[in-house]
Amino acid sequence: MSTKTAVSASAYELVSGLEIHVQLNTKSKIFSADSAAFGAKPNEHISAVSLALPGALPKLNKEVVAKAVRMGLALNCTINQVNYFDRKNYFYADLPKGYQITQDNKPICQNGFLNVTLSNGEEKRIGINRIHLEEDAGKSLHDQDDLYSYVDLNRAGVPLIEIVTEPDIRSSEEASALLTEMRKLVRFLDVSDGNMEEGSLRCDANISIRKKGTLEYGTRCEVKNLNSIRNVRRAMDFEFGRQQEVLENGGKIVQSTLNFDAEQGTTSPMRSKEEANDYRYFPDPDLAPVHISDEWLAQLKFDMPALPAEICKQLVHDYDVNVADATLIAEDHDLLAFFTAALLNVNNPKSLVNWLTGAVRALLNERNITIAEFKVSPGQLADVINLVDDKMLTQQIALQQLLPALLSQKDTEPVDVQQLAADLNLLIVDNGDELVKFVEEVLSRYEQQALAYKKGKKGVLGLFVGEVMKLAKGKANPQKINELVQEKLK
């Protein structure tokens, strides 16, 4: 349906909540010892449990519970220390049992929130209704044969948490900001790789509209299996326009489950929307209630790292770092670990931030490696930065010669950075007589420019300093050269 019909965009507001499915990065599945790794050949990671053969019984993976609790703590949830598994009955070819093991009335986490920052700087709080544990289904493949559909059950039983928000979202931008923060969190906490392309993070969006100023919710439609943040925004914007058009033309919104066509940017009905009673939930008789002891919960809380938003504020406060650089460090677990280790040796923390977010980041991008693969240790980088800050080495030579030399060193012995710089003849030699000769040579070579400087053209000073640096092969203090040049030109 076209959304180009003129409708009063200001008359309605969007009301949306998201159901975010996060595939946990445990080694094995939630109820069996089958590998949960992605990318195996079809039906390679299966067993009697994932095939639902008669007599096969599920056994809960403890690490799944721990990761769900960590996510609940990060989202300010109440942790239900006694929670239950239920059976959700529906039949698909890729769900061997004919039911999914999930949590209904007593999920593991409830009543949380997450604050997100919008592009205009406004902070929006979005409520988290619940987080529940469940198993993933397999995957049906419809493009392998002209007559038959194939089923790959490697994914059946892979652990999921489903994060259900309150209907607090009022724009596609808010949904995008929430998903972006959620993806950062699951990666930072090592709960999931958050890879939407591989299905590790998937999203269903419940979308309705209502007249502005009213409190009653409209009829909602659920758009299923959105696999990118961009598509969440596109689906939400299209559906907002479609529902407005239906109501403006005197129609009624039919509660339904919708598919999103990424190529067209449109939604289309898949089926009428199921209600909870359609699934005939009942407690799973094969799984005992989950009991999280006070001691274990206390340990999980103790082991929780500081979260990126908190770290960012601390970096800004403690080291006078701008928010963009602080965010870059806070949200990258490996970069934060490198920064923390280098802090022990560096003299100026702000210099360390500048190097990590500037020169080092550029070097990593150039070599297409991560900070975890960077062969220069935090202590060695701190030593390099200290040499530059102490005017014993120019930053240019540090980047062009000393860091590459460190990167090429073998891992057999620890390298003394200052000794290596000395061995390579890279350290600044503060020989005043030699520098004076270089200054005199440059000024005699550029007599016209020297006259222009004396007449007020101060911009040529950089030319003189640069030429002296060339003669000194970069091993001179630019500030010292600057002073000598100005002294001679007097």
C-alpha positions as CSV (number, residue, x, y, z in Angstrom):
1,M,0.0,0.0,0.0
2,S,1.3,3.5,-0.9
3,T,1.9,5.9,2.0
4,K,2.0,8.9,-0.3
5,T,-1.7,9.9,0.3
6,A,-1.8,13.2,2.2
7,V,-2.3,12.4,5.8
8,S,-2.1,14.6,8.9
9,A,1.3,13.5,10.2
10,S,0.9,15.7,13.3
11,A,-2.4,14.1,14.3
12,Y,-0.9,10.7,15.3
13,E,2.0,9.4,17.4
14,L,3.8,6.1,17.1
15,V,3.6,3.6,19.9
16,S,6.1,0.8,19.7
17,G,7.8,-1.9,21.7
18,L,10.6,-4.2,20.6
19,E,11.1,-7.9,21.2
20,I,14.9,-8.4,20.8
21,H,16.2,-12.0,20.5
22,V,19.8,-12.3,21.5
23,Q,21.6,-15.6,20.7
24,L,24.0,-16.3,23.6
25,N,27.6,-17.1,22.8
26,T,27.9,-20.2,24.9
27,K,29.9,-23.2,23.6
28,S,27.0,-25.6,23.9
29,K,23.2,-25.4,23.5
30,I,20.8,-24.5,26.2
31,F,19.5,-28.0,27.0
32,S,22.2,-30.3,25.5
33,A,25.9,-30.7,24.9
34,D,25.6,-30.0,21.2
35,S,27.9,-27.3,19.9
36,A,26.2,-23.9,19.5
37,A,28.9,-22.7,17.0
38,F,27.8,-20.9,13.9
39,G,28.8,-22.0,10.4
40,A,28.9,-25.8,10.5
41,K,27.6,-28.0,7.7
42,P,23.8,-28.6,7.9
43,N,22.7,-30.9,10.7
44,E,26.2,-31.4,12.0
45,H,25.5,-30.1,15.6
46,I,22.6,-32.2,16.5
47,S,21.8,-35.0,19.0
48,A,18.8,-37.0,20.4
49,V,17.8,-33.9,22.4
50,S,17.8,-31.4,19.6
51,L,16.1,-33.9,17.3
52,A,13.5,-34.5,20.1
53,L,13.7,-38.2,19.9
54,P,11.5,-40.2,22.3
55,G,13.0,-40.4,25.8
56,A,15.6,-37.6,25.3
57,L,15.5,-35.2,28.2
58,P,16.7,-31.6,28.5
59,K,19.4,-30.5,30.9
60,L,19.9,-26.8,31.6
61,N,23.2,-25.1,30.7
62,K,24.3,-23.1,33.8
63,E,26.3,-20.6,31.7
64,V,23.1,-19.6,29.9
65,V,21.5,-18.5,33.2
66,A,24.7,-16.6,34.2
67,K,24.7,-14.6,30.9
68,A,20.9,-13.8,31.2
69,V,21.5,-12.5,34.8
70,R,24.4,-10.3,33.6
71,M,22.2,-8.8,31.0
72,G,19.4,-8.3,33.5
73,L,21.7,-6.5,35.9
74,A,23.0,-4.3,33.0
75,L,19.4,-3.3,32.2
76,N,18.5,-2.5,35.8
77,C,16.1,-5.5,36.1
78,T,14.8,-7.4,39.1
79,I,16.3,-10.9,39.0
80,N,13.8,-13.6,39.8
81,Q,15.8,-16.0,41.9
82,V,13.2,-18.7,41.3
83,N,12.0,-18.9,37.7
84,Y,10.4,-21.6,35.6
85,F,10.4,-23.0,32.1
86,D,7.2,-23.5,30.1
87,R,6.2,-25.1,26.8
88,K,5.0,-22.9,24.0
89,N,3.1,-25.1,21.6
90,Y,3.2,-24.4,17.9
91,F,4.3,-26.5,15.0
92,Y,6.9,-25.5,12.3
93,A,9.0,-27.9,10.4
94,D,12.2,-26.5,12.0
95,L,10.9,-27.1,15.6
96,P,11.2,-30.8,16.0
97,K,9.3,-31.2,19.3
98,G,6.3,-29.3,18.2
99,Y,6.8,-26.9,21.1
100,Q,9.4,-24.4,22.2
101,I,10.9,-24.4,25.7
102,T,10.6,-20.8,26.9
103,Q,9.5,-18.8,30.0
104,D,6.0,-17.3,30.4
105,N,4.7,-16.2,33.7
106,K,7.9,-16.3,35.7
107,P,10.9,-15.1,33.5
108,I,14.4,-14.7,34.8
109,C,14.5,-10.9,34.8
110,Q,11.7,-8.2,35.0
111,N,11.0,-4.5,35.4
112,G,14.2,-2.8,34.1
113,F,15.1,0.1,31.9
114,L,17.7,1.5,29.6
115,N,18.5,5.2,29.0
116,V,19.4,6.1,25.4
117,T,20.7,9.3,24.0
118,L,19.1,10.8,20.8
119,S,20.8,12.8,18.1
120,N,19.6,16.1,19.7
121,G,21.3,15.2,23.0
122,E,18.0,14.3,24.7
123,E,18.0,11.3,27.0
124,K,15.1,8.9,26.7
125,R,14.3,6.1,29.2
126,I,12.8,3.0,27.7
127,G,11.3,0.4,30.1
128,I,12.3,-3.3,29.9
129,N,9.2,-5.4,30.7
130,R,11.1,-8.7,30.9
131,I,14.0,-10.9,29.8
132,H,13.2,-14.6,29.4
133,L,15.2,-17.6,28.4
134,E,14.3,-19.9,25.5
135,E,15.7,-22.1,22.8
136,D,16.1,-21.2,19.2
137,A,14.4,-23.1,16.4
138,G,16.1,-24.6,13.4
139,K,16.2,-23.1,9.9
140,S,14.1,-24.0,6.9
141,L,15.7,-23.6,3.5
142,H,13.4,-23.1,0.6
143,D,15.9,-22.4,-2.2
144,Q,17.8,-25.6,-2.3
145,D,15.4,-27.7,-4.4
146,D,12.5,-27.0,-6.7
147,L,10.1,-29.4,-5.1
148,Y,11.2,-29.7,-1.4
149,S,12.2,-27.5,1.5
150,Y,15.2,-28.5,3.5
151,V,15.7,-28.2,7.3
152,D,18.9,-27.5,9.1
153,L,18.6,-28.2,12.8
154,N,22.1,-26.9,13.9
155,R,20.4,-23.8,15.4
156,A,17.6,-25.8,17.2
157,G,18.4,-25.5,20.9
158,V,20.8,-22.6,20.6
159,P,20.3,-20.5,23.7
160,L,18.4,-17.2,23.4
161,I,17.3,-14.4,25.7
162,E,14.3,-12.4,24.6
163,I,14.3,-8.8,25.8
164,V,10.8,-7.3,25.7
165,T,10.5,-3.6,26.1
166,E,7.6,-1.6,27.3
167,P,5.7,0.3,24.6
168,D,7.7,3.4,25.3
169,I,9.2,4.0,21.8
170,R,7.8,7.0,20.0
171,S,10.0,7.2,16.9
172,S,12.1,5.0,14.6
173,E,15.1,7.0,15.9
174,E,14.4,5.9,19.5
175,A,14.2,2.3,18.3
176,S,17.5,2.7,16.4
177,A,19.2,4.2,19.5
178,L,17.9,1.4,21.7
179,L,19.1,-1.4,19.4
180,T,22.4,0.3,19.0
181,E,22.9,0.5,22.7
182,M,21.7,-3.1,23.2
183,R,24.1,-4.4,20.6
184,K,27.0,-2.6,22.3
185,L,25.9,-4.0,25.7
186,V,25.7,-7.6,24.6
187,R,29.2,-7.4,23.1
188,F,30.7,-5.5,26.0
189,L,29.4,-8.0,28.5
190,D,30.5,-10.9,26.3
191,V,26.9,-12.2,26.2
192,S,26.7,-12.4,22.4
193,D,28.6,-11.3,19.3
194,G,25.5,-9.2,18.4
195,N,25.9,-10.1,14.7
196,M,22.6,-9.2,13.1
197,E,23.7,-10.6,9.7
198,E,24.3,-14.1,11.2
199,G,21.0,-13.9,13.2
200,S,22.7,-13.5,16.6
201,L,20.6,-10.4,17.2
202,R,17.1,-10.3,15.8
203,C,14.2,-8.0,16.4
204,D,10.4,-8.0,16.1
205,A,8.7,-4.6,16.3
206,N,5.2,-4.2,17.7
207,I,3.8,-1.1,16.1
208,S,0.6,0.9,16.6
209,I,-0.5,4.5,16.4
210,R,-2.9,6.7,18.3
211,K,-4.2,10.2,18.2
212,K,-1.9,12.6,20.0
213,G,-3.1,13.4,23.4
214,T,-4.9,10.1,23.9
215,L,-3.8,7.4,26.3
216,E,-5.5,4.4,24.9
217,Y,-3.3,2.2,22.7
218,G,-4.2,1.5,19.1
219,T,-4.3,-2.0,17.5
220,R,-0.8,-3.3,17.1
221,C,0.8,-5.1,14.3
222,E,4.0,-7.1,14.7
223,V,6.7,-6.9,12.1
224,K,8.8,-10.1,12.3
225,N,12.5,-10.9,11.9
226,L,14.1,-7.6,11.2
227,N,17.8,-8.3,10.7
228,S,19.4,-4.8,10.7
229,I,19.0,-1.5,12.6
230,R,18.3,0.2,9.3
231,N,15.5,-2.2,8.4
232,V,13.9,-1.6,11.9
233,R,13.8,2.1,11.1
234,R,12.5,1.6,7.6
235,A,9.8,-0.9,8.7
236,M,8.7,1.4,11.5
237,D,8.5,4.5,9.3
238,F,6.5,2.6,6.6
239,E,4.1,1.0,9.0
240,F,3.5,4.3,10.8
241,G,2.6,5.9,7.4
242,R,0.5,2.9,6.4
243,Q,-1.6,2.8,9.6
244,Q,-2.2,6.6,9.4
245,E,-3.5,6.2,5.8
246,V,-5.8,3.3,6.8
247,L,-7.3,5.3,9.7
248,E,-7.6,8.6,7.6
249,N,-9.5,6.7,4.9
250,G,-12.0,5.3,7.5
251,G,-10.5,1.8,7.8
252,K,-9.6,-0.3,10.8
253,I,-6.2,-1.7,11.7
254,V,-6.3,-5.5,11.8
255,Q,-4.1,-7.1,14.4
256,S,-1.6,-9.2,12.4
257,T,1.9,-10.5,12.0
258,L,3.7,-8.8,9.1
259,N,6.7,-9.5,7.0
260,F,9.1,-6.7,5.9
261,D,10.3,-6.6,2.3
262,A,13.8,-5.1,2.5
263,E,14.0,-4.4,-1.2
264,Q,10.7,-2.6,-1.5
265,G,10.7,-1.1,2.1
266,T,7.2,-2.3,2.6
267,T,5.3,-4.6,5.0
268,S,2.8,-7.3,4.1
269,P,0.6,-9.7,6.1
270,M,1.9,-13.1,7.0
271,R,-0.9,-14.3,9.3
272,S,-3.4,-13.1,11.9
273,K,-1.6,-12.4,15.2
274,E,-1.7,-15.2,17.7
275,E,-2.7,-14.5,21.3
276,A,-1.0,-16.1,24.3
277,N,-3.8,-18.6,24.7
278,D,-3.2,-19.9,21.2
279,Y,0.2,-21.2,22.4
280,R,-1.4,-23.2,25.3
281,Y,1.5,-22.4,27.7
282,F,2.0,-24.9,30.5
283,P,5.0,-25.6,32.8
284,D,7.6,-28.0,31.3
285,P,7.5,-31.2,33.4
286,D,11.0,-32.2,32.3
287,L,12.8,-29.2,33.8
288,A,13.0,-28.3,37.5
289,P,12.5,-24.7,38.6
290,V,15.7,-22.6,38.4
291,H,17.0,-21.5,41.8
292,I,19.6,-18.7,41.9
293,S,21.1,-18.7,45.3
294,D,21.9,-15.5,47.2
295,E,25.6,-16.4,47.1
296,W,25.7,-17.0,43.3
297,L,23.7,-13.8,42.6
298,A,26.1,-11.8,44.8
299,Q,29.1,-13.3,42.9
300,L,27.5,-12.4,39.5
301,K,26.9,-8.8,40.7
302,F,30.5,-8.6,42.0
303,D,31.9,-9.8,38.7
304,M,29.9,-7.3,36.7
305,P,32.3,-4.8,35.0
306,A,31.6,-1.1,34.9
307,L,29.3,-0.3,32.0
308,P,30.3,1.9,29.0
309,A,28.1,4.9,30.0
310,E,29.6,4.9,33.4
311,I,33.2,4.5,32.1
312,C,32.6,7.3,29.6
313,K,31.6,9.7,32.3
314,Q,34.6,8.8,34.4
315,L,37.0,9.3,31.5
316,V,35.6,12.7,30.8
317,H,35.8,13.7,34.5
318,D,39.2,12.2,35.4
319,Y,41.2,13.0,32.2
320,D,39.4,15.9,30.6
321,V,38.7,13.8,27.5
322,N,36.0,14.8,25.0
323,V,32.9,12.7,25.0
324,A,33.5,11.3,21.5
325,D,37.0,9.9,22.4
326,A,35.8,8.7,25.8
327,T,32.9,6.8,24.1
328,L,35.3,5.2,21.6
329,I,37.4,3.8,24.4
330,A,34.6,2.9,26.8
331,E,32.6,0.9,24.2
332,D,35.5,-1.2,23.0
333,H,36.3,-3.9,25.6
334,D,39.8,-4.6,24.2
335,L,40.7,-0.9,23.7
336,L,39.6,-0.2,27.3
337,A,41.8,-3.0,28.6
338,F,44.8,-1.7,26.6
339,F,44.1,1.9,27.9
340,T,43.9,0.7,31.5
341,A,47.1,-1.2,31.2
342,A,49.0,1.6,29.5
343,L,47.8,4.1,32.2
344,L,50.2,2.4,34.7
345,N,53.3,3.6,32.8
346,V,52.2,6.8,30.8
347,N,53.0,10.2,32.3
348,N,50.2,12.1,30.7
349,P,46.8,10.2,30.4
350,K,45.4,12.7,27.9
351,S,48.3,12.0,25.6
352,L,47.5,8.3,25.8
353,V,43.9,9.0,24.8
354,N,45.0,11.2,21.9
355,W,47.3,8.5,20.6
356,L,44.8,5.7,20.9
357,T,42.0,7.5,19.3
358,G,44.2,9.2,16.7
359,A,47.6,7.8,15.5
360,V,47.2,4.3,16.8
361,R,43.6,3.9,15.5
362,A,44.8,5.1,12.1
363,L,47.6,2.6,12.1
364,L,45.3,-0.3,13.1
365,N,42.9,0.7,10.3
366,E,45.8,0.9,7.8
367,R,46.9,-2.7,8.8
368,N,43.4,-3.9,9.1
369,I,44.0,-5.3,12.6
370,T,42.3,-4.8,16.0
371,I,43.9,-3.5,19.2
372,A,44.0,-7.1,20.5
373,E,46.2,-8.0,17.5
374,F,48.5,-5.0,18.0
375,K,52.0,-6.3,18.8
376,V,53.1,-3.2,20.7
377,S,52.3,-3.8,24.3
378,P,50.5,-1.2,26.5
379,G,53.7,-0.6,28.4
380,Q,55.8,-0.1,25.2
381,L,53.3,2.4,23.8
382,A,53.4,4.3,27.1
383,D,57.2,4.5,26.8
384,V,56.9,5.8,23.2
385,I,54.4,8.4,24.3
386,N,56.6,9.5,27.2
387,L,59.6,9.9,24.9
388,V,57.6,12.2,22.6
389,D,56.1,14.1,25.5
390,D,59.6,14.6,27.0
391,K,60.8,16.0,23.7
392,M,63.3,13.1,23.3
393,L,61.6,11.9,20.1
394,T,59.4,13.6,17.6
395,Q,55.9,12.1,17.0
396,Q,56.6,11.8,13.3
397,I,59.7,9.6,13.8
398,A,57.8,7.7,16.5
399,L,55.0,6.9,14.1
400,Q,57.2,6.3,11.0
401,Q,60.2,4.5,12.4
402,L,59.9,3.5,16.1
403,L,56.5,1.9,16.1
404,P,57.2,-0.1,12.9
405,A,60.4,-1.3,14.5
406,L,58.5,-2.4,17.6
407,L,55.9,-4.2,15.5
408,S,58.6,-6.1,13.7
409,Q,60.3,-7.3,16.9
410,K,60.1,-11.0,17.8
411,D,58.2,-12.0,20.9
412,T,61.2,-13.8,22.4
413,E,62.5,-11.0,24.6
414,P,61.0,-7.8,26.1
415,V,62.2,-4.7,24.2
416,D,63.5,-1.6,26.0
417,V,61.8,1.2,24.0
418,Q,64.3,3.9,24.8
419,Q,67.3,1.6,24.1
420,L,65.7,0.6,20.8
421,A,65.2,4.3,19.8
422,A,68.9,5.0,20.7
423,D,70.1,1.9,18.8
424,L,68.2,3.1,15.7
425,N,69.6,6.7,16.2
426,L,66.2,8.2,16.5
427,L,66.5,10.2,19.7
428,I,66.7,14.0,19.5
429,V,70.3,15.2,19.8
430,D,70.1,18.6,21.5
431,N,73.3,19.9,19.9
432,G,72.8,23.6,19.8
433,D,75.9,24.4,17.6
434,E,74.8,21.9,14.9
435,L,71.2,23.3,14.9
436,V,72.5,26.8,14.6
437,K,74.5,25.7,11.5
438,F,71.4,24.2,10.0
439,V,69.3,27.3,10.7
440,E,72.0,29.5,9.0
441,E,72.1,27.2,6.0
442,V,68.3,27.4,5.6
443,L,68.1,31.1,6.0
444,S,70.8,31.7,3.5
445,R,69.0,29.4,1.0
446,Y,65.7,31.3,1.4
447,E,66.9,34.9,1.6
448,Q,63.8,36.3,-0.1
449,Q,61.5,34.5,2.4
450,A,63.7,35.7,5.3
451,L,63.2,39.3,4.0
452,A,59.5,38.7,3.7
453,Y,59.4,37.5,7.3
454,K,61.2,40.6,8.5
455,K,58.6,42.7,6.7
456,G,55.7,41.0,8.5
457,K,55.0,37.8,6.6
458,K,55.1,35.5,9.6
459,G,53.6,32.5,7.8
460,V,57.0,31.5,6.3
461,L,58.3,30.6,9.7
462,G,56.9,27.1,9.2
463,L,59.0,26.7,6.0
464,F,62.2,27.5,7.9
465,V,61.4,25.1,10.7
466,G,60.5,22.3,8.3
467,E,63.7,22.7,6.3
468,V,65.8,22.6,9.4
469,M,64.0,19.5,10.5
470,K,64.9,17.8,7.2
471,L,68.6,18.7,7.7
472,A,68.4,17.3,11.2
473,K,66.7,14.1,9.8
474,G,63.8,14.7,12.2
475,K,65.9,14.3,15.3
476,A,65.5,17.8,16.6
477,N,63.0,19.6,18.9
478,P,60.7,21.7,16.7
479,Q,60.2,24.2,19.5
480,K,64.0,24.7,19.9
481,I,64.3,25.2,16.1
482,N,61.5,27.7,16.2
483,E,63.3,29.7,18.9
484,L,66.7,29.6,17.0
485,V,65.1,30.7,13.7
486,Q,63.3,33.6,15.3
487,E,66.4,34.6,17.2
488,K,68.5,34.6,13.9
489,L,65.8,36.6,12.1
490,K,65.9,39.4,14.6
